[in-house]
C-alpha cells in the first residue's frame, strides 16, 4: 500500500525519494514500473523496503498498478 501511495504521490517526501519511476521512451508493458536498484548485501540490500517494494510493485499486473483510487487498490489487496 505504501508503494502505491508513493507511486501516485500520496505519501511523504522521504519515502518518495526511495523509489524512482522507470522511464521509457516507448509505450511498453512495463510503463508503470519502478527502478529496481542493485544490492551489495542480502541483509541491507535484498531484504530492504526499497528493494522489496520495487520488486513486488513490478510483479503486480498492470491493471492493478493503475487503479484509480486507494480504495480500489485496497480491495484488490484484500482479494489476493
C-alpha positions as CSV (number, residue, x, y, z in Angstrom):
1,X,0.0,0.0,0.0
2,X,2.8,2.4,0.8
3,X,4.4,1.9,-2.6
4,X,1.1,2.6,-4.2
5,X,0.9,5.9,-2.3
6,X,4.4,6.8,-3.2
7,X,3.9,6.0,-6.9
8,X,0.8,8.1,-7.1
9,X,2.3,10.9,-5.0
10,X,0.1,10.5,-1.9
11,X,2.9,9.9,0.7
12,X,5.7,11.6,2.5
13,X,8.7,13.1,0.6
14,X,11.3,10.8,2.3
15,X,9.5,7.7,1.0
16,X,9.2,9.0,-2.5
17,X,12.9,9.5,-2.6
18,X,13.4,5.7,-2.2
19,X,11.6,4.9,-5.4
20,X,12.2,6.1,-9.0
21,X,9.8,5.6,-11.8
22,X,11.3,3.7,-14.8
23,X,11.5,6.0,-17.8
24,X,10.5,4.5,-21.2
25,X,10.6,6.4,-24.4
26,X,8.1,3.9,-25.8
27,X,4.7,2.7,-24.6
28,X,5.7,-0.7,-23.2
29,X,4.2,-3.3,-20.9
30,X,6.3,-2.0,-18.0
31,X,5.3,1.6,-18.4
32,X,4.4,1.9,-14.7
33,X,7.4,0.1,-13.3
34,X,9.8,1.2,-10.6
35,X,13.5,1.1,-10.9
36,X,14.9,-1.9,-9.0
37,X,18.3,-0.9,-7.7
38,X,21.3,-3.2,-7.4
39,X,22.2,-4.5,-4.0
40,X,25.6,-5.2,-2.4
41,X,24.3,-7.3,0.5
42,X,21.4,-9.5,1.4
43,X,20.6,-8.2,4.8
44,X,20.7,-4.5,3.9
45,X,20.0,-4.8,0.2
46,X,17.8,-7.6,-0.9
47,X,15.7,-7.5,2.3
48,X,15.3,-3.7,2.3
49,X,12.0,-1.9,1.8
50,X,13.5,-0.1,-1.1
51,X,14.4,-3.2,-3.0
52,X,11.4,-5.4,-2.0
53,X,8.9,-2.6,-2.5
54,X,10.0,-2.0,-6.1
55,X,10.3,-5.8,-6.8
56,X,6.7,-6.5,-5.6
57,X,5.3,-3.5,-7.3
58,X,6.8,-4.5,-10.6
59,X,5.3,-8.1,-10.2
60,X,1.8,-6.7,-10.0
61,X,-0.4,-6.9,-13.0
62,X,-0.6,-3.5,-14.9
63,X,-4.3,-3.2,-14.3
64,X,-3.8,-3.2,-10.5
65,X,-0.9,-0.8,-10.7
66,X,-3.1,1.7,-12.5
67,X,-6.2,1.6,-10.3
68,X,-7.9,4.9,-9.8
69,X,-8.1,5.1,-6.1
70,X,-6.6,3.9,-2.8
71,X,-9.9,2.0,-2.0
72,X,-9.8,0.1,-5.3
73,X,-6.2,-0.9,-4.6
74,X,-7.0,-2.0,-1.0
75,X,-9.9,-4.1,-2.4
76,X,-7.5,-5.8,-4.8
77,X,-5.0,-6.5,-2.0
78,X,-7.7,-7.9,0.3
79,X,-8.9,-10.2,-2.6
80,X,-5.4,-11.7,-3.0
